[in-house]
Amino acid sequence: MTASELRKKYLDFFKEKKHSVLPSAPLIPENDPTVLFTTAGMHPLVPFLLGEKHPAGKRLASVQKCIRTGDIDEVGDNWHLTFFEMLGNWSLGDYFKEEAIKWSWEFLTDKKWLGLDQKNLAVSVFAGDEDAPFDNEAYDLWRDLGISEGRIAKLGKEDNWWGPAGKTGPCGPDTEMFYWAGVGEAPKNFDPQNKNWVEIWNDVFMQYNKTAEGKYEPLAQKNIDTGMGLERTIAVLGGKKNIYETEILAPLVAEIRRMAGGGGEEKSIRILADHVRAATFVLGDPIGVVPSNIGQGYILRRFIRRAIRHAKKLGIDTKENVAVPLAEIVIDLYKDDYPELAEKKDKILNELQKEEDKFDKTLEKGLKEFERLEKITGKDAFNLFTTYGFPLELTTELAKDKGVQVDVKEFEEEFKKHQELSRTASAGQFKGGLADSSDEVKRLHTAAHLMLAALRKVLGDHVEQRGSNITAERLRFDFSHPQKMTPEEIKKVEDLVNEQIKNNVPIVCEVTTVDEAKKKGAMGIFGNKYGEKVKVYSAGDFSKEICGGPHANSTGELGQFKVIKEEASSAGIRRIKAILS
Ligand code: SER
């Protein structure tokens, strides 16, 4: 089965079970300050898991592009990737455990669907602890479906509990499904430590809310959140022993082998393939980022630079572009399923080339400098970063090869001293999870809508949103406009927004179709991102936007709006930072 066939089968199955299919959201989340990238299909659904009504209903399914850098050290083994696709289905306070488990089983084993042999399947369920009891319901459901006792592992929170990513929020036990990818018959008993058992699917039962006091209270709306790894699943369906042999990765690996003249370590080949693929998807995302030293741009830079370093390790001549021809293969492999890659091909290849050329100039010198160091202090690592552009993990990786350690703490202190320490630096941020939907964020989100409307009134209708990022402290907003705003224009925008705040206009939410929303003049971006039904948020006649929410109830809640910075973001794109006080 090919990746395309699996995507289709999965969505067809859940359509039969009355689910609405949602398109993949961008990799770079909007209005979600807790994560840099979409790390699971549930991310774009956070407000709805917390109780907002979803316009497409209570049963949803999607194939979501994801990036997880939390597992980056494992990339190179048989089963881990930084970029992957997640097949998922959700119940928003509708069906629960029984249907979720039975449908997972039906999809996996029924000949009409995947037809996997039951002999090769095992599962794990939550064992119970002081916060929540043993999940005997899930255990009994699996037993009734015919899984033997020995093939059901009972595990603790580490393995069988999902969320919350932050300190509080919805979470719950989960049940994971594993497939035997080892040589010979699957053992009678399931040992989760045995790496030949590959996790392919996770059903989360979001039935608790973790409170600020650390208590687990039953949740009013019980949700189902599942995630199946596409690459892993097509690998096991095809009897492959690793994901790199699947049709969506094998052509990349083959080309890398050819470039390397047939030699080199398998791990470096895989890291190069994985990182170029991830970089291609990040560059091709509807919300564009480019390599930089902060936020998503920094992760992108790390992918590209680490890829180049491994190319060098493989003996590939990095004077010639390496990532560029590999990215062309990625685009070719995915252009039908992700048309944005073909649309953004020029940007993807240009940015890769620029970054490769920039890094290649300093790589040799940096490596020489590195060789001279006997031990690597945090300051040395920071110097390698600022002078030679070595991301921290490149230095730690080189240090490991040399048998020495890097003082990561000292590096981070240096980093902090010199610039705003981006959230990228702390691995904990990548685990994914629930968004911050605090009142501060809601208010700033509403302010962003008012500001877009004001910008269009002051500057003209060519102004369109190009990206937005909101934390509890400030909003950051990118929009199309060819030149720097004058102080007078900024003042006019502030005045218009503050006037709306003074008028205390209620924020009204309406569910409608995309066409209807457009007819009514609602603003909306990113073309095919929306499902059939959408929500439109309005503030009187002043602002009307297609948006998932959440928002303040009325503009009066916002306080005083102020622009604190207006600057260039990239060619033809301006960036505003603004606050409410
Ligand atoms: N959110 C869960 C996961 O990421 C299920 O999709 O595993």
Boltz pocket constraint, residues with backbone or C-beta under 6 A from the ligand:
constraints:
  - pocket:
      binder: B
      contacts: [[A, 39], [A, 40], [A, 41], [A, 42], [A, 88], [A, 162], [A, 202], [A, 203], [A, 204], [A, 225], [A, 226], [A, 227], [A, 228]]
      max_distance: 6.0
